[in-house]
């Protein structure tokens, strides 16, 4: 009952320490999160290993969890080396993903740029174009993604109460118990089969609000080729930045 009167204060995060991954010593950041249900492991773009500790978890268990996944972390370091971070700024000549294809940002007359089939007016074609391009893509995603959710939900007889398109930094989509499907606008950059997989993945949660074996059976029924889409998602996780 005390939780009704006193806001839970999460313990301070431990400062970064170090752990061994293969032949390298890497920073290990332990982060307490009161709403986390389990330990979560992530390799950040700067090479820091981040472990989220659930409310009743411990730092010692978090270190063990990271050590048990050292092989996976080594694979992530290799992938990071093979797929370096995209440039922070987007200029004329930069290649970006659109619909799963690399398209080059090209100049047009009278202050316009073009990339793929898209044409956008900009204030300065010589500056950083990332913000204006992402704004354009978010607007397009807000139009196209909800319509695709409605279409796929109707096809499979699944009810959805609401669809939102958001700027999520750590996930491609989510589904709430109230029937709200939230999608990352960056799905507009993914191939169509990946976009549909993410939507169907979230629609499967309308029948199984978990990641149990039954849930994955439902995913396989809705999207038989989901493993190929999963591979694309893992290989292109750097888009979520």
N, C-alpha and C positions, 0 to 999 in steps of 0.2 A: 504493500500500500504506500510505502514511503516514496516510491517512484512517481506517484501522482503529485507529490508536493515538491520534490527535489529533482532537479534535472541531473541526469547521470553525467558525471565528468569522466571522460576517458583519461587514462594515465598518459603522462607525456611520452612521446616517442623516444626510443633509445637512440643515441647518436650513432652514426654509421660505424660499423666495425669491419672486420675482414673475414672472408672465407676462401677456401681453396677450391677452384674450379679448373680441373686439369692441371696445367703447369702455371696458371696465373692466380694471383691473389687479387680478389675483387672486393669492392665495398659491399657490405651487407647492411641494409637498412631495415629495422624492425619497426613496424607501424601498428599500433593498437587501433582497432576499429570496433566500437560497441555493437554495431549492427551486423558485423560479419558472422556468418554461421560456421565457417571453417577456415583453415589456413589457406592463404592464396599466395602464389609465387609469380613474380613478374621480373623480367629483365628489362630495365629502363634503357632508353637510347644512349644514355651517358655511360652505360656499362655497370650501373649499380644494380645489385640483386635486391629486390624489395619483397619482404614477406609481410603480409597482412595477418595480424593476430586477432582471433575472435575474442569476444568479451571475457570468456572464462579461460582463455589460452595463456600460455607462458612463453617467455623469451627462449627458455631452454628447448621447449618443444618446437618453436619456430626455427631454431638453428638446426635441430635434427631433421625437420621437414625439408629445409633447404639442402642439407647434406644428402638426404635420400634422393633428391632430384638433381644431383650434380651432373649426371649424364645428360639430362634434358637441358640443363643450363649450358653445357658445353656445345650442344647442338644449336642453341639459340645464338651463342657467340659466333659460331661458324656461319649461321644464316645472316647475322648482322654484318659480318665481313663481306659476305657475298652480295648482300643487298644494302648498300650504304644508304644513309639518310638522303632524301631528296633535298635539293637546295631550299633554304629558308625563303629566299625571294624568287618570284617568278618574273622573268623578263622576256622580251622578244627572243624567240629561239628556244625557250625552255619547253621541254616535253612533259605533258601531264597526262594522267589517265582519264579517259572519258568512255564510259560503256565498255571498259576492259581493254580499250585500245590506246596506245600512246599517240597523242596528237601534239603537234607543235604550235606554239603561240606565234601567230604571224601578224604583221601590221597591215592595216588597210587605210585607205584615204580618209581624211576628215576626222581623225581622232578615234577610229574604230580599230579593234583587233578581232582576229578570227582564230578559233581553235576547233578543229573538226568541223562540225556543222553549225557551231555556235558563233554568233557575231555580237560583240559587246562594245559599247561606247565607253571610252576612258578619258580622263582629264589629261593624262601625260603618258604617252606610249613609251617613254624612256625610263619611267620609274618602276617601282615594284608593283606588279599587276595582280599579286596573289589575292588581296582583299576584294577587289572588284570582281575577279573571276569567281571566287568562292561565294560571294553574295549572289551572283547570277546562278551558280549551280544549286545553291540552297533554294532559291526561288523555283527553279525547275523541279527540284526534288519534291518540294512541297506540293506541286501540282500533280506529279506523276506517281509518287510512291503510294499515297493513300488510295488512289484509284486502282493500283495494282493489288493492294491488300484486299479491297472490296471484291475485286474480280476473283482472286484465288480463294477467298473465304466462301464466296457463293458457290464456286466450283466444287468445293469439298464439304459443303454443308456445315460450315463453322460460323458461329456468331461472333461479331466484334462490335464493341460498343463505341469505340473511339480510336482514331489513328492520329498520332502526332509525329512530326519530323523534327528531330532535335540535333544539336551540335554535341554529341557524346564523344568523350575522349578515350573511353576504355572499352566500348562495346559497339557492336553493329546494330543491335536491337534488343528489345525487352518486351515482356508481356506482364501486365499486372493482373491481380486476382479479380479486378473489376472489369476486365475485358478491354483494357487499353493497350494497343500495340504502339510502341515507340520505336522509330527507326532512325538510324544515323543518316543524315543527308548525303554523306559520302558514298552511300550505295549507288548514287547516280554515276560514280566513277567506276563501279564494278561491272563485270560482264552480266548480261541478263540472267544467266543460269545461277550466278551467285546471288544476285538481288532476289530472285525467286526463292532460292534456298533459305536465305535469312528470313524472308517473310513466312515461308512454310514452317520453319523452325519455331518461330514465335506463335504461329497458329496452332502448332502441335501442343504448345503449353496451355491452350484453351481446353485441352482434353487431359493433359498430364502436367500439373504445375510442379515439375521436378525434372531431374535429369536421370531418371531411373531407366532400367532396361525397357520397361513398357513405353517410356517416352521415346527412346531411340527407335523402337519398333514402329511407333507412330510416324516418326520422321521418315524412316525408310519407306513406309507405305505412301506417304505424301510426296516424297522426293527420292526416288530410287537411286539417283546418282549423287546423293548428298556428300559422299566422301570426297569426290572431286572438288566440289565447292568448298568443303572444309579445308582442303589443301591450299586452295587459292587464298582463302581468308588468312590462314596462318602465315603464308609466304608474303602477304601484303599488309601485315599488321601495322607497318610504319605509316600507312595512310591515316591512322587514327591519331593525328597530331595537329 
